[in-house]
Amino acid sequence: AAELASSAAPDDLDRLIVLMQSDERAIRYWGATGLLILGEHGAPARDALEAATRDASPSVQVVVSEALYRLGEKDAARRGWIDVIGSGSEIARALALNAIESVGEDSEAVQEAVIGMAREAGTLTRQHYDHRSARLLFEMWDLDIQTQGVAVEW
């Protein structure tokens, strides 16, 4: 699955969609990654991608959301990322925040989710990957972290 995804070509579209239907989350992740790599050529998989924004695996949700965002389905992508930002997984949150930074997303809804995550943490520290990623987003958005009610110990 990883080999197919990392060298995906438009002719692989149907095979990538099948990978996204696997019972194994790692296989679904690679199917979504292949569709992300295909870019606009992955557009026929839009319905499969939108369904996967509710995947049980946050890692799949993050990749699916980025693929959708790049296909112009920004609302669906934002919902997927916001769901992951609210999850209990530090690594999944960091992945979502990194994808948000990668595409330059700056909507109010996403900013509110990141601010909420940071407030829940109370203090952002460099020991947490998601805190580092959140700090980068605050800088990208030109938001002062402390005026958002979040302490920073760097």
N, C-alpha and C positions, 0 to 999 in steps of 0.2 A: 504494500500500500504506500509506504514512504517513497519507494523508488518510482512508482507510477506518478504520485503526486508531485514529486520534485522535478520530474521531467515531463509534466503534463502538456499535452497538445490538444487542440480542439477536437480531434478524433477520439480523445479519451473521455469526453464529457459523460457519456452513458455509464462508463465503468466507474467514474468518480461518484456519480449519483448513487450507484449500487453500494459503493463503499460507505456512503453516508447512512445507509440503512442497516448497517451491521449491528449486531448485538454488542460488539466490542468497541468501547469508547475510543481506543487508540486508532482503530480502523476508521471510525467516523471522523476523527480529528484529521487524519490524512486525506480522506475524501474531501473534507471542507478546505483543507490547505491546497489541494490540487485545484479546486474551483477558484480559490482566491488567486492562485498563480495564473489561471487562465484569464483573469480580468474580464473584459467585455465578452470574451468567447464563452464565459460561464453563465451568461445571461439566461439561456434557456433553463438553467437549474434554479432560477429565482424562487419558484414555489418550494422546492426541496430545502433551499437555504432558509427561507422564511419559517418553515416548519421547525427547522433545527435551532432557531433562536430560543426554543424552549427545551433544548437537549438537557439530559440529566448531567452531562459533563460541562462544567464551566469552561474548560479549555476549548471544547467544541463551540460553545456559544460565542466565545471571543473571536475565533477565526471566522465563523459564519457571519458574525456581525460586521467584521471588517470587509468581508467579501461583499456583503449587501451594501455597505456604505459606499464602496468603490463602484457599485453598480447603480448608485443613485437612490437606493432605498434607505435613506438616512433615518427616517423615523423608526423603522424596524431595527436597524442597527443600534440606534440609541437605546431602545427598549432592552435589547439583548445585553448591551454593556452595563446599563443601569442595574439590571438583574444581577449580574456578576459582581458589580461594585458592592452590592448589598449582601453578598455571600460571606460565609465565614472563612473562606480560603484566602490567605494572604497572597499566595502565589497566583491564584486565579485573578484576584483583584489587580495585582501588578501587571499581569498579562493584558487585562482590559485597559488599564490606564496607559500602558505602552502603546496599544493599538490606537487609542484615542489621540495620543500625542502624534503618532505616525501619520494619521490622516488630517491632523489639524482641527479636530472637532472642538467647537467652543460654544455649543448651544447652552442656553440657560438651564435646561433640564439636566444635562450632563454635569455642568458646573455645580448645580445644587446637590447632585448625588455624590460628587467628589468632596464637596464641602461637608456634607453630612457624614461621610465615611471618616473624614479627618476629625470632625468634632467628636464622633463616637470614640475615636482613638484617644482624644484628649490632648496628647502631645505627640507630635511627629518626631521620630528619631531615625537616625541613619541605619539602625539595626534591622529595620523592616523594609523589605523590598517595595511594598505598596506605599509606604510613607515616602520613600525616595521618588517614586513615580508621581505621587500626588504633588510633591513639592515642585517637580518639573512642570506639571500642568499649571500650578498656581503661577509660576514664573511666566509660562507661555501666555497665560490669560491676563497677565499683569494684575494679579490680585494679591493684596497683602494678606498673608496667612493669618497674622495676629488679629487683624480687624475682622476676621471671620470667626473669631472665638477659638482659635487653635494655637496652642503653644508649640514651640519648636526647640528641640535640644539637639543641635547639630554639633 
